[in-house]
Amino acid sequence: MSSVHTVKCECGFLSSVSAGGTRENFQNECYFPHYCKKCGIVDVNTAKHEILCPKCNSSDVQAYGTKELSNYKEKEIIPAIQSFNYFAYRFNNYCPACKQLTLEIEPPSILFD
């Protein structure tokens, strides 16, 4: 299953990200939001052997949900976004615009298979 989520920050940053893949292609294409220092928030194909930014091909990308990009609370036990072993919570994620842990990942606006 695949999902599309809106991500927003109090600074005004607004974008959308994808997670997962479809039944037909999940072994070759499975996406999860990552942060690229050059390009900002990007959907990286995690099904590939080498994790690269889809815009600049840099390997200097990090998945959302890691301690460096998220400051989640213990009470947030259900991830807002998940794809296999990748997951991130709704609040306190790194915003590529203001560089604060104020990015929110909203529940999926689109689900498809």
N, CA, C and O atoms as a GROMACS GRO file, in nm:
protein
  452
    1MET      N    1   0.084  -0.117   0.000
    1MET     CA    2   0.000   0.000   0.000
    1MET      C    3   0.088   0.123   0.000
    1MET      O    4   0.197   0.124   0.058
    2SER      N    5   0.041   0.226  -0.065
    2SER     CA    6   0.114   0.352  -0.074
    2SER      C    7   0.026   0.463  -0.021
    2SER      O    8  -0.097   0.456  -0.028
    3SER      N    9   0.089   0.566   0.030
    3SER     CA   10   0.014   0.679   0.084
    3SER      C   11   0.084   0.810   0.051
    3SER      O   12   0.206   0.815   0.033
    4VAL      N   13   0.004   0.915   0.042
    4VAL     CA   14   0.055   1.050   0.020
    4VAL      C   15   0.015   1.134   0.140
    4VAL      O   16  -0.101   1.133   0.183
    5HIS      N   17   0.113   1.206   0.195
    5HIS     CA   18   0.092   1.285   0.316
    5HIS      C   19   0.132   1.430   0.291
    5HIS      O   20   0.228   1.458   0.219
    6THR      N   21   0.057   1.521   0.350
    6THR     CA   22   0.097   1.661   0.350
    6THR      C   23   0.191   1.682   0.468
    6THR      O   24   0.166   1.631   0.577
    7VAL      N   25   0.298   1.756   0.445
    7VAL     CA   26   0.388   1.795   0.554
    7VAL      C   27   0.386   1.947   0.560
    7VAL      O   28   0.393   2.015   0.458
    8LYS      N   29   0.378   2.000   0.682
    8LYS     CA   30   0.370   2.144   0.697
    8LYS      C   31   0.441   2.188   0.824
    8LYS      O   32   0.460   2.111   0.918
    9CYS      N   33   0.480   2.315   0.823
    9CYS     CA   34   0.550   2.372   0.937
    9CYS      C   35   0.489   2.508   0.969
    9CYS      O   36   0.433   2.574   0.881
   10GLU      N   37   0.500   2.548   1.093
   10GLU     CA   38   0.449   2.678   1.135
   10GLU      C   39   0.521   2.794   1.066
   10GLU      O   40   0.470   2.906   1.065
   11CYS      N   41   0.638   2.768   1.006
   11CYS     CA   42   0.712   2.872   0.934
   11CYS      C   43   0.651   2.900   0.796
   11CYS      O   44   0.688   2.997   0.730
   12GLY      N   45   0.557   2.815   0.754
   12GLY     CA   46   0.494   2.833   0.624
   12GLY      C   47   0.532   2.726   0.522
   12GLY      O   48   0.473   2.720   0.414
   13PHE      N   49   0.630   2.643   0.554
   13PHE     CA   50   0.669   2.536   0.462
   13PHE      C   51   0.553   2.440   0.443
   13PHE      O   52   0.486   2.402   0.539
   14LEU      N   53   0.529   2.400   0.318
   14LEU     CA   54   0.422   2.308   0.284
   14LEU      C   55   0.466   2.222   0.166
   14LEU      O   56   0.515   2.275   0.066
   15SER      N   57   0.449   2.092   0.179
   15SER     CA   58   0.486   2.000   0.071
   15SER      C   59   0.408   1.871   0.088
   15SER      O   60   0.326   1.859   0.179
   16SER      N   61   0.433   1.775   0.002
   16SER     CA   62   0.373   1.643   0.018
   16SER      C   63   0.482   1.538   0.001
   16SER      O   64   0.580   1.559  -0.070
   17VAL      N   65   0.462   1.425   0.068
   17VAL     CA   66   0.558   1.314   0.061
   17VAL      C   67   0.482   1.184   0.039
   17VAL      O   68   0.362   1.175   0.067
   18SER      N   69   0.552   1.084  -0.011
   18SER     CA   70   0.493   0.952  -0.036
   18SER      C   71   0.562   0.847   0.049
   18SER      O   72   0.678   0.861   0.086
   19ALA      N   73   0.486   0.743   0.079
   19ALA     CA   74   0.543   0.629   0.153
   19ALA      C   75   0.485   0.501   0.094
   19ALA      O   76   0.367   0.494   0.061
   20GLY      N   77   0.570   0.400   0.082
   20GLY     CA   78   0.525   0.270   0.035
   20GLY      C   79   0.535   0.254  -0.114
   20GLY      O   80   0.598   0.333  -0.184
   21GLY      N   81   0.470   0.149  -0.162
   21GLY     CA   82   0.467   0.117  -0.304
   21GLY      C   83   0.337   0.046  -0.334
   21GLY      O   84   0.252   0.030  -0.246
   22THR      N   85   0.321   0.004  -0.455
   22THR     CA   86   0.199  -0.067  -0.493
   22THR      C   87   0.225  -0.217  -0.494
   22THR      O   88   0.340  -0.260  -0.493
   23ARG      N   89   0.120  -0.294  -0.497
   23ARG     CA   90   0.135  -0.441  -0.501
   23ARG      C   91   0.215  -0.484  -0.623
   23ARG      O   92   0.291  -0.580  -0.618
   24GLU      N   93   0.197  -0.412  -0.730
   24GLU     CA   94   0.262  -0.448  -0.856
   24GLU      C   95   0.412  -0.422  -0.856
   24GLU      O   96   0.488  -0.498  -0.918
   25ASN      N   97   0.458  -0.317  -0.787
   25ASN     CA   98   0.598  -0.279  -0.801
   25ASN      C   99   0.675  -0.258  -0.671
   25ASN      O  100   0.784  -0.202  -0.674
   26PHE      N  101   0.622  -0.302  -0.555
   26PHE     CA  102   0.687  -0.269  -0.427
   26PHE      C  103   0.827  -0.325  -0.414
   26PHE      O  104   0.906  -0.272  -0.335
   27GLN      N  105   0.862  -0.430  -0.489
   27GLN     CA  106   0.997  -0.485  -0.479
   27GLN      C  107   1.099  -0.399  -0.552
   27GLN      O  108   1.219  -0.409  -0.526
   28ASN      N  109   1.053  -0.315  -0.645
   28ASN     CA  110   1.142  -0.227  -0.719
   28ASN      C  111   1.126  -0.080  -0.684
   28ASN      O  112   1.219   0.000  -0.702
   29GLU      N  113   1.009  -0.044  -0.635
   29GLU     CA  114   0.982   0.094  -0.600
   29GLU      C  115   0.904   0.100  -0.470
   29GLU      O  116   0.788   0.059  -0.462
   30CYS      N  117   0.968   0.152  -0.369
   30CYS     CA  118   0.905   0.168  -0.238
   30CYS      C  119   0.965   0.296  -0.178
   30CYS      O  120   1.086   0.304  -0.157
   31TYR      N  121   0.881   0.393  -0.150
   31TYR     CA  122   0.930   0.526  -0.115
   31TYR      C  123   0.911   0.561   0.032
   31TYR      O  124   0.821   0.511   0.100
   32PHE      N  125   0.998   0.650   0.079
   32PHE     CA  126   0.986   0.705   0.213
   32PHE      C  127   1.057   0.840   0.214
   32PHE      O  128   1.160   0.855   0.149
   33PRO      N  129   1.003   0.940   0.288
   33PRO     CA  130   1.067   1.072   0.290
   33PRO      C  131   1.202   1.071   0.362
   33PRO      O  132   1.218   1.015   0.471
   34HIS      N  133   1.296   1.136   0.297
   34HIS     CA  134   1.431   1.153   0.350
   34HIS      C  135   1.466   1.301   0.342
   34HIS      O  136   1.400   1.378   0.272
   35TYR      N  137   1.570   1.340   0.414
   35TYR     CA  138   1.621   1.475   0.405
   35TYR      C  139   1.755   1.473   0.333
   35TYR      O  140   1.846   1.400   0.371
   36CYS      N  141   1.764   1.552   0.229
   36CYS     CA  142   1.890   1.571   0.154
   36CYS      C  143   1.939   1.711   0.187
   36CYS      O  144   1.861   1.807   0.177
   37LYS      N  145   2.064   1.726   0.225
   37LYS     CA  146   2.118   1.857   0.263
   37LYS      C  147   2.112   1.956   0.147
   37LYS      O  148   2.102   2.077   0.170
   38LYS      N  149   2.117   1.908   0.026
   38LYS     CA  150   2.114   1.996  -0.091
   38LYS      C  151   1.972   2.023  -0.138
   38LYS      O  152   1.940   2.136  -0.176
   39CYS      N  153   1.885   1.923  -0.137
   39CYS     CA  154   1.752   1.933  -0.199
   39CYS      C  155   1.636   1.946  -0.101
   39CYS      O  156   1.525   1.977  -0.143
   40GLY      N  157   1.659   1.923   0.028
   40GLY     CA  158   1.552   1.930   0.126
   40GLY      C  159   1.482   1.796   0.140
   40GLY      O  160   1.546   1.691   0.136
   41ILE      N  161   1.350   1.799   0.158
   41ILE     CA  162   1.274   1.676   0.178
   41ILE      C  163   1.244   1.613   0.042
   41ILE      O  164   1.193   1.678  -0.049
   42VAL      N  165   1.277   1.485   0.029
   42VAL     CA  166   1.260   1.412  -0.098
   42VAL      C  167   1.206   1.272  -0.068
   42VAL      O  168   1.225   1.219   0.041
   43ASP      N  169   1.139   1.214  -0.166
   43ASP     CA  170   1.092   1.076  -0.157
   43ASP      C  171   1.198   0.985  -0.217
   43ASP      O  172   1.222   0.989  -0.337
   44VAL      N  173   1.261   0.904  -0.133
   44VAL     CA  174   1.369   0.816  -0.176
   44VAL      C  175   1.314   0.676  -0.197
   44VAL      O  176   1.234   0.626  -0.119
   45ASN      N  177   1.360   0.613  -0.304
   45ASN     CA  178   1.322   0.475  -0.332
   45ASN      C  179   1.406   0.384  -0.243
   45ASN      O  180   1.523   0.361  -0.270
   46THR      N  181   1.345   0.333  -0.138
   46THR     CA  182   1.417   0.250  -0.041
   46THR      C  183   1.429   0.105  -0.085
   46THR      O  184   1.494   0.025  -0.018
   47ALA      N  185   1.368   0.069  -0.198
   47ALA     CA  186   1.379  -0.067  -0.250
   47ALA      C  187   1.510  -0.088  -0.324
   47ALA      O  188   1.552  -0.202  -0.348
   48LYS      N  189   1.576   0.020  -0.360
   48LYS     CA  190   1.704   0.011  -0.430
   48LYS      C  191   1.815  -0.022  -0.331
   48LYS      O  192   1.806   0.010  -0.212
   49HIS      N  193   1.920  -0.086  -0.382
   49HIS     CA  194   2.032  -0.125  -0.297
   49HIS      C  195   2.100  -0.002  -0.238
   49HIS      O  196   2.136  -0.001  -0.120
   50GLU      N  197   2.119   0.102  -0.318
   50GLU     CA  198   2.184   0.223  -0.271
   50GLU      C  199   2.079   0.333  -0.254
   50GLU      O  200   2.005   0.365  -0.347
   51ILE      N  201   2.074   0.390  -0.135
   51ILE     CA  202   1.977   0.495  -0.104
   51ILE      C  203   2.035   0.628  -0.152
   51ILE      O  204   2.136   0.676  -0.101
   52LEU      N  205   1.968   0.688  -0.254
   52LEU     CA  206   2.016   0.812  -0.315
   52LEU      C  207   1.903   0.915  -0.326
   52LEU      O  208   1.786   0.879  -0.336
   53CYS      N  209   1.941   1.042  -0.323
   53CYS     CA  210   1.846   1.149  -0.347
   53CYS      C  211   1.801   1.140  -0.493
   53CYS      O  212   1.885   1.130  -0.582
   54PRO      N  213   1.670   1.142  -0.519
   54PRO     CA  214   1.623   1.130  -0.657
   54PRO      C  215   1.648   1.256  -0.741
   54PRO      O  216   1.637   1.251  -0.863
   55LYS      N  217   1.681   1.367  -0.676
   55LYS     CA  218   1.705   1.492  -0.750
   55LYS      C  219   1.851   1.512  -0.786
   55LYS      O  220   1.883   1.550  -0.899
   56CYS      N  221   1.942   1.488  -0.689
   56CYS     CA  222   2.084   1.518  -0.713
   56CYS      C  223   2.173   1.394  -0.708
   56CYS      O  224   2.294   1.404  -0.728
   57ASN      N  225   2.115   1.276  -0.680
   57ASN     CA  226   2.186   1.149  -0.670
   57ASN      C  227   2.288   1.143  -0.556
   57ASN      O  228   2.376   1.057  -0.557
   58SER      N  229   2.276   1.231  -0.458
   58SER     CA  230   2.364   1.228  -0.342
   58SER      C  231   2.327   1.111  -0.251
   58SER      O  232   2.210   1.076  -0.237
   59SER      N  233   2.427   1.052  -0.190
   59SER     CA  234   2.402   0.947  -0.092
   59SER      C  235   2.392   1.006   0.049
   59SER      O  236   2.371   0.934   0.146
   60ASP      N  237   2.408   1.137   0.060
   60ASP     CA  238   2.402   1.207   0.188
   60ASP      C  239   2.256   1.241   0.220
   60ASP      O  240   2.217   1.358   0.226
   61VAL      N  241   2.175   1.136   0.241
   61VAL     CA  242   2.034   1.152   0.275
   61VAL      C  243   2.006   1.074   0.403
   61VAL      O  244   2.073   0.976   0.434
   62GLN      N  245   1.907   1.121   0.475
   62GLN     CA  246   1.871   1.055   0.601
   62GLN      C  247   1.720   1.044   0.611
   62GLN      O  248   1.647   1.139   0.580
   63ALA      N  249   1.673   0.928   0.655
   63ALA     CA  250   1.529   0.903   0.664
   63ALA      C  251   1.467   0.982   0.778
   63ALA      O  252   1.526   0.997   0.885
   64TYR      N  253   1.348   1.033   0.753
   64TYR     CA  254   1.271   1.092   0.861
   64TYR      C  255   1.235   0.981   0.960
   64TYR      O  256   1.220   0.866   0.921
   65GLY      N  257   1.222   1.016   1.086
   65GLY     CA  258   1.195   0.919   1.190
   65GLY      C  259   1.320   0.883   1.269
   65GLY      O  260   1.311   0.818   1.374
   66THR      N  261   1.437   0.924   1.220
   66THR     CA  262   1.561   0.900   1.294
   66THR      C  263   1.577   1.007   1.402
   66THR      O  264   1.511   1.111   1.397
   67LYS      N  265   1.661   0.982   1.499
   67LYS     CA  266   1.681   1.077   1.609
   67LYS      C  267   1.732   1.212   1.560
   67LYS      O  268   1.704   1.315   1.622
   68GLU      N  269   1.807   1.214   1.451
   68GLU     CA  270   1.861   1.340   1.398
   68GLU      C  271   1.753   1.427   1.335
   68GLU      O  272   1.766   1.549   1.334
   69LEU      N  273   1.647   1.366   1.283
   69LEU     CA  274   1.544   1.441   1.212
   69LEU      C  275   1.410   1.445   1.284
   69LEU      O  276   1.316   1.510   1.236
   70SER      N  277   1.399   1.378   1.396
   70SER     CA  278   1.271   1.372   1.467
   70SER      C  279   1.294   1.372   1.617
   70SER      O  280   1.391   1.314   1.667
   71ASN      N  281   1.204   1.436   1.687
   71ASN     CA  282   1.210   1.439   1.833
   71ASN      C  283   1.073   1.396   1.884
   71ASN      O  284   0.996   1.477   1.935
   72TYR      N  285   1.043   1.267   1.869
   72TYR     CA  286   0.911   1.219   1.905
   72TYR      C  287   0.902   1.190   2.054
   72TYR      O  288   1.002   1.166   2.122
   73LYS      N  289   0.780   1.193   2.102
   73LYS     CA  290   0.752   1.165   2.242
   73LYS      C  291   0.716   1.018   2.258
   73LYS      O  292   0.662   0.957   2.165
   74GLU      N  293   0.745   0.962   2.371
   74GLU     CA  294   0.715   0.821   2.397
   74GLU      C  295   0.566   0.788   2.380
   74GLU      O  296   0.532   0.676   2.342
   75LYS      N  297   0.478   0.885   2.408
   75LYS     CA  298   0.334   0.859   2.398
   75LYS      C  299   0.287   0.842   2.255
   75LYS      O  300   0.180   0.786   2.231
   76GLU      N  301   0.366   0.889   2.157
   76GLU     CA  302   0.330   0.872   2.017
   76GLU      C  303   0.370   0.731   1.975
   76GLU      O  304   0.482   0.710   1.927
   77ILE      N  305   0.282   0.638   1.992
   77ILE     CA  306   0.318   0.500   1.965
   77ILE      C  307   0.276   0.453   1.826
   77ILE      O  308   0.322   0.348   1.779
   78ILE      N  309   0.190   0.529   1.760
   78ILE     CA  310   0.148   0.492   1.626
   78ILE      C  311   0.211   0.590   1.527
   78ILE      O  312   0.185   0.710   1.534
   79PRO      N  313   0.294   0.541   1.435
   79PRO     CA  314   0.357   0.631   1.339
   79PRO      C  315   0.255   0.698   1.248
   79PRO      O  316   0.150   0.640   1.217
   80ALA      N  317   0.285   0.819   1.206
   80ALA     CA  318   0.200   0.890   1.110
   80ALA      C  319   0.225   0.838   0.969
   80ALA      O  320   0.137   0.844   0.883
   81ILE      N  321   0.345   0.788   0.948
   81ILE     CA  322   0.385   0.743   0.815
   81ILE      C  323   0.477   0.622   0.833
   81ILE      O  324   0.565   0.622   0.919
   82GLN      N  325   0.455   0.519   0.751
   82GLN     CA  326   0.534   0.397   0.765
   82GLN      C  327   0.546   0.326   0.630
   82GLN      O  328   0.453   0.324   0.550
   83SER      N  329   0.662   0.268   0.609
   83SER     CA  330   0.687   0.185   0.492
   83SER      C  331   0.792   0.081   0.533
   83SER      O  332   0.909   0.114   0.549
   84PHE      N  333   0.749  -0.042   0.548
   84PHE     CA  334   0.834  -0.151   0.595
   84PHE      C  335   0.903  -0.111   0.724
   84PHE      O  336   0.835  -0.084   0.823
   85ASN      N  337   1.037  -0.105   0.729
   85ASN     CA  338   1.110  -0.073   0.852
   85ASN      C  339   1.129   0.077   0.874
   85ASN      O  340   1.190   0.117   0.973
   86TYR      N  341   1.078   0.158   0.786
   86TYR     CA  342   1.088   0.303   0.799
   86TYR      C  343   0.958   0.355   0.860
   86TYR      O  344   0.849   0.315   0.820
   87PHE      N  345   0.971   0.445   0.957
   87PHE     CA  346   0.853   0.507   1.014
   87PHE      C  347   0.889   0.641   1.077
   87PHE      O  348   1.002   0.662   1.121
   88ALA      N  349   0.791   0.730   1.080
   88ALA     CA  350   0.809   0.861   1.144
   88ALA      C  351   0.676   0.899   1.209
   88ALA      O  352   0.569   0.858   1.165
   89TYR      N  353   0.686   0.978   1.313
   89TYR     CA  354   0.569   1.021   1.387
   89TYR      C  355   0.518   1.156   1.336
   89TYR      O  356   0.584   1.222   1.256
   90ARG      N  357   0.402   1.194   1.382
   90ARG     CA  358   0.334   1.311   1.328
   90ARG      C  359   0.404   1.443   1.360
   90ARG      O  360   0.418   1.528   1.272
   91PHE      N  361   0.447   1.462   1.482
   91PHE     CA  362   0.499   1.592   1.524
   91PHE      C  363   0.649   1.591   1.547
   91PHE      O  364   0.711   1.485   1.559
   92ASN      N  365   0.706   1.710   1.554
   92ASN     CA  366   0.846   1.733   1.592
   92ASN      C  367   0.948   1.674   1.495
   92ASN      O  368   1.045   1.611   1.536
   93ASN      N  369   0.924   1.695   1.366
   93ASN     CA  370   1.018   1.651   1.264
   93ASN      C  371   1.094   1.772   1.209
   93ASN      O  372   1.048   1.885   1.221
   94TYR      N  373   1.209   1.747   1.150
   94TYR     CA  374   1.297   1.852   1.101
   94TYR      C  375   1.238   1.921   0.978
   94TYR      O  376   1.203   1.855   0.880
   95CYS      N  377   1.228   2.052   0.984
   95CYS     CA  378   1.177   2.131   0.872
   95CYS      C  379   1.296   2.177   0.787
   95CYS      O  380   1.388   2.239   0.839
   96PRO      N  381   1.294   2.147   0.657
   96PRO     CA  382   1.405   2.189   0.572
   96PRO      C  383   1.410   2.340   0.548
   96PRO      O  384   1.512   2.391   0.502
   97ALA      N  385   1.302   2.410   0.578
   97ALA     CA  386   1.299   2.555   0.556
   97ALA      C  387   1.356   2.632   0.675
   97ALA      O  388   1.449   2.711   0.658
   98CYS      N  389   1.301   2.610   0.794
   98CYS     CA  390   1.343   2.689   0.911
   98CYS      C  391   1.447   2.617   0.998
   98CYS      O  392   1.500   2.674   1.093
   99LYS      N  393   1.475   2.490   0.964
   99LYS     CA  394   1.578   2.410   1.034
   99LYS      C  395   1.545   2.383   1.180
   99LYS      O  396   1.635   2.366   1.263
  100GLN      N  397   1.414   2.378   1.213
  100GLN     CA  398   1.368   2.348   1.348
  100GLN      C  399   1.292   2.216   1.348
  100GLN      O  400   1.254   2.167   1.242
  101LEU      N  401   1.271   2.159   1.464
  101LEU     CA  402   1.194   2.034   1.475
  101LEU      C  403   1.045   2.067   1.490
  101LEU      O  404   0.982   2.033   1.591
  102THR      N  405   0.990   2.134   1.389
  102THR     CA  406   0.852   2.181   1.393
  102THR      C  407   0.769   2.132   1.274
  102THR      O  408   0.657   2.178   1.255
  103LEU      N  409   0.821   2.040   1.196
  103LEU     CA  410   0.748   1.987   1.080
  103LEU      C  411   0.647   1.884   1.126
  103LEU      O  412   0.677   1.798   1.209
  104GLU      N  413   0.526   1.893   1.072
  104GLU     CA  414   0.419   1.799   1.105
  104GLU      C  415   0.388   1.714   0.982
  104GLU      O  416   0.375   1.766   0.871
  105ILE      N  417   0.377   1.584   1.003
  105ILE     CA  418   0.337   1.492   0.896
  105ILE      C  419   0.190   1.458   0.921
  105ILE      O  420   0.157   1.391   1.019
  106GLU      N  421   0.104   1.505   0.834
  106GLU     CA  422  -0.039   1.483   0.852
  106GLU      C  423  -0.078   1.340   0.812
  106GLU      O  424  -0.006   1.274   0.738
  107PRO      N  425  -0.191   1.293   0.860
  107PRO     CA  426  -0.241   1.161   0.818
  107PRO      C  427  -0.255   1.158   0.666
  107PRO      O  428  -0.263   1.263   0.602
  108PRO      N  429  -0.256   1.040   0.607
  108PRO     CA  430  -0.259   1.032   0.460
  108PRO      C  431  -0.381   1.099   0.399
  108PRO      O  432  -0.493   1.084   0.447
  109SER      N  433  -0.356   1.173   0.291
  109SER     CA  434  -0.466   1.233   0.216
  109SER      C  435  -0.509   1.143   0.102
  109SER      O  436  -0.621   1.153   0.052
  110ILE      N  437  -0.417   1.054   0.060
  110ILE     CA  438  -0.445   0.960  -0.048
  110ILE      C  439  -0.385   0.824  -0.011
  110ILE      O  440  -0.270   0.816   0.033
  111LEU      N  441  -0.462   0.720  -0.028
  111LEU     CA  442  -0.413   0.582  -0.013
  111LEU      C  443  -0.440   0.509  -0.144
  111LEU      O  444  -0.548   0.521  -0.201
  112PHE      N  445  -0.341   0.432  -0.192
  112PHE     CA  446  -0.364   0.352  -0.310
  112PHE      C  447  -0.280   0.228  -0.306
  112PHE      O  448  -0.185   0.218  -0.229
  113ASP      N  449  -0.317   0.132  -0.390
  113ASP     CA  450  -0.249   0.002  -0.390
  113ASP      C  451  -0.202  -0.035  -0.523
  113ASP      O  452  -0.143  -0.142  -0.540
   0.00000   0.00000   0.00000
